[in-house]
Amino acid sequence: MREFHIGKNDENQRLDRYVGDYDKFLEVHEAKKAQLEAAYKRQQQEIAQLQDFVICFCHYFAPLSN
């Protein structure tokens, strides 16, 4: 017997359909949550690196503009 579960994804206001029992739902839900958290951390690292680059770039070229 197959069970279907629908879970609301609060992060992006989507409904996701899961096939299987509730334990499978929890497993898939936690895996997706972990993927989103990892992607967020990578994005934050990239943002920090770009900000550092801009700061260095501005400090390097600021004296040249005078």
C-alpha positions in Angstrom: 0.0 0.0 0.0 1.4 3.4 -1.0 0.7 6.5 1.0 1.0 10.0 -0.2 1.9 12.9 1.9 1.8 16.6 1.0 4.1 18.9 3.0 4.1 22.6 2.9 7.5 24.1 2.3 7.6 27.4 4.2 10.8 28.6 2.7 9.5 29.0 -0.8 5.7 28.6 -0.3 5.5 25.3 -2.3 3.6 22.1 -1.7 5.8 19.0 -2.1 4.3 15.6 -2.7 6.0 12.6 -1.0 5.4 9.0 -1.8 5.8 6.5 1.0 5.1 6.2 4.7 5.7 9.0 7.2 9.2 7.7 8.0 10.1 8.1 4.4 8.6 11.6 4.3 10.7 12.6 7.3 13.9 11.2 5.7 13.3 13.0 2.4 12.3 16.2 4.2 15.4 16.2 6.3 17.6 15.5 3.3 16.1 18.4 1.4 16.5 20.7 4.4 20.2 19.7 4.7 20.7 20.5 1.0 19.1 23.9 1.4 21.2 24.7 4.4 24.4 23.6 2.6 23.5 25.8 -0.4 22.8 28.7 1.9 26.2 28.4 3.6 28.0 28.2 0.2 26.1 31.3 -0.9 27.1 33.2 2.2 30.8 32.2 1.7 30.7 33.4 -1.9 29.1 36.7 -0.8 31.8 37.2 1.8 34.5 36.5 -0.8 33.0 38.9 -3.2 32.7 41.6 -0.6 36.4 41.1 0.4 37.3 41.4 -3.3 35.4 44.6 -3.7 37.0 46.1 -0.6 40.5 45.2 -1.8 39.8 46.4 -5.3 38.5 49.8 -3.9 41.6 50.2 -1.7 43.9 49.5 -4.5 42.3 51.8 -7.0 41.2 54.6 -4.7 44.7 56.3 -4.7 44.8 56.2 -8.5 41.6 58.1 -8.9 43.0 61.2 -7.1 
